[in-house]
Amino acid sequence: MNVDELVRDALRDQADGQSPAAPGFADRVLAVRRRRRSRRIASVAATAAAVIAVAVAVPVLDSGPQDVRPSGGVRQ
């Protein structure tokens, strides 16, 4: 017997000793996974939107008023 067969037999023995899963258990597990995946996608999208907003806002905030007078030591 190799390790894979030993592990497989041990898992089968454990499964035989347990009661079967309740009806609808798989559906509940899949629903929880779907919700987690949706939340993860939403949080990644929100984070990306925040990063883009900051990347766009920083140059706009930094531009400030610029001195466009022409006059410098011309009339002195």
Buried (B, 14 or more C-beta within 10 A) or exposed (E): EEEEEEEEEEEEEEEEEEEEEEEEEEEEEEEEEEEEEEEEEEEEEEEEEEEEEEEEEEEEEEEEEEEEEEEEEEEE
